[in-house]
């Protein structure tokens, strides 16, 4: 009879134990962080979401795939931008090398142009060369030639005046002497024609012989002087003609040299103008490359800054892909939250918060980790932990700096940093 009651009693105890086993999971938690200025803070009014891990698995996989694709594209863009900058720098360097080469060429042209300009100035001042290989005569030689021509002209003029003297003044003197001689001879004839005693001789006129000798001397001297002066005049004319011919040839050579130097200077000026234009064009291209490189550098810095903060974008991608939480709680002013989950298994906790530390400093926090199920031993009838009020002890969660996403928490469902 006793044995007949044992089996129903055991079944009763099992039913009681099963009825007493809790079917929910109380959660109590706090969001407690340490700020960068070493102050502690409890974050209030923060939404805390609870998810079933099985629901989140495909969502996280898809979000990770999307984030990795964006990260790979970002890194590809950075590499492409770096290649563009490198190519622009190479182009700019080539342009600068070309500018340096053109500057040397322009300096050489300017040097040659200076030499030609100096030569042209010397030629303009009257210095000439008898051949292309000879250098222009210096000013002293030129002045000597000019003085020689001037002296030759003066000497020729003196000869002409002396010839005029012997052709005009001396014949006049001879004519005067002849007139005197004729007068004396007339007197002598008259005296001879007078009747005188036989013993009385006529007077003599010695002036007749003197005048005749003087006329003969002047006539002979005039002839000799004119012959000599005529020869000297001929020689002076020939010398002057030779000097003037040489001077004209020298002037002609000088004009030809000036024309040649002028053409050479014009050619060098044109060549210098072409090189200067090339330099300006190369500088414009180099400046354009520098501007493009600066713009590319700015864009690269933007990409690198985005890459540096990509994990924040990654978190945004993941959190934006999450569905509405199955269960949700909110922290109070003390940063504490409470919720009663209707199951005993594992779950995922998500939360995001922002804290303004100073006017210029803001800190962002994100949590996304898995909470394992309770120990099965606690679910046994005699192993349950109850509060004094007969309720099961709640799970204690602490969301802090140590288990946020960026801390590298092992149970975090979002890897940080993300790897492509």
C-alpha positions, 0 to 999 in steps of 0.5 A: 500500500505504501509503495502504491503511494510512492510513485504518485508522490514522486510524480507530484514532486517532479511537477512541483519542481517543474512548476517552481523552475523560473521561465524568465531571466532577470537582467540588471545592468549599469553603463559606467565609463571612465572619460579621457579626462579620468572622470567617471560617469554613468550614462543615463537615457541610453537605449539598451537592446537585447537580441536573439543571437540566431537572429543576428547571425545573418545580419552581422554577416551581411553587414560585415560583407558590406563593410569589408567591401567598402573598406576594400574599395576605400583602400583601393581608392587610397592606393589609386590616389597615391599612384596619381600623386606619385605620377603627378610628382614625377611629372612635376619633377620632369617639368622642373628638370626641363625648366633647369635645362631650359634655364641653362640653355637660356643663360648660354643664349644670353651670354652669346647675345651679350657678346654679340651686343658688345661686338655690335656696340664696338662696330657701331662705334666704328671699330671694324675687322678686315675679315670674319676671323679678325677682331675689330680694330681698337679705337686708337688704330681707328683714330690713327687712320682718321688722322692719317687721312686728315693729314693727307688731305691737309698735305694735299691742300698745302701742295695745291696752295704751293702749286697755286703760289708757283703758278700765280704769284711767281709768274706775276713776280717774273712778269714784274721783273720782265716789265722792269727789265723792259723799262731798263732796256728802254732807258739803255737804248735811249742812252745809247741813241743819244749823241755824245762825244766820241770819248764819252761812253754811254752809261751802263745799266747793270740792272739788266743783267741782274734782272735777266738772271733773276728772271731766269732763276725764278723761271727755272725754280718755278719749273722745278718746283711745279714739277716737284709739287706736281709729283708730290700732288700725284703721290698724295692723291694716290695715297689719299685715294688708297687711304679712302679706299681702305677706309671705305672698305673698312666701313663696308666691312664694318657695315657688313659685320654690323648687319651680320651681328645684327642678324645674329643678335636677332636670331639669338633674341628669337631663340631666347624668346622661344626658350623663354616661352618654353620655360613659361609653358613648363612652369605653367605645367609644373604649377598645374601638376603641383595644384593637381598634386595638392588637390590629390593630397587633400583628397588622399588626406580625406580618404586616409581620415575616412580610413582612420575613422572607418571602424566608426563607419563600420559600427554605423553600418552594423548598427544601421543593419540591425532590426528593431530589438526584440527587447529594449530597456533604457538607463535611468539617471544613474546609468542603470537599467533593468529588464526581464527576458522571457527565456533562459538562453544566451542573448546579445546586448547592444547600446550606443552612447555619446558623452560631451566631455568638454566643448571641444571633446566628445566621446562615442561608445558602442557595445555589442557583445554576447551574454552566455546562458546561465549555468544549468546547475542553477536551474536545478530545483535545489540549486536555484539562487533566490533573493529573500523575496523568493525571486531568482537572483538577476544577472549583473551586466556592466557596460564599461570601457573594457567591453565596448567594441573598440576595446577588443572585447573577446565576446564582442560580435563586431571585430575591431579593427575591421580587416578586409 
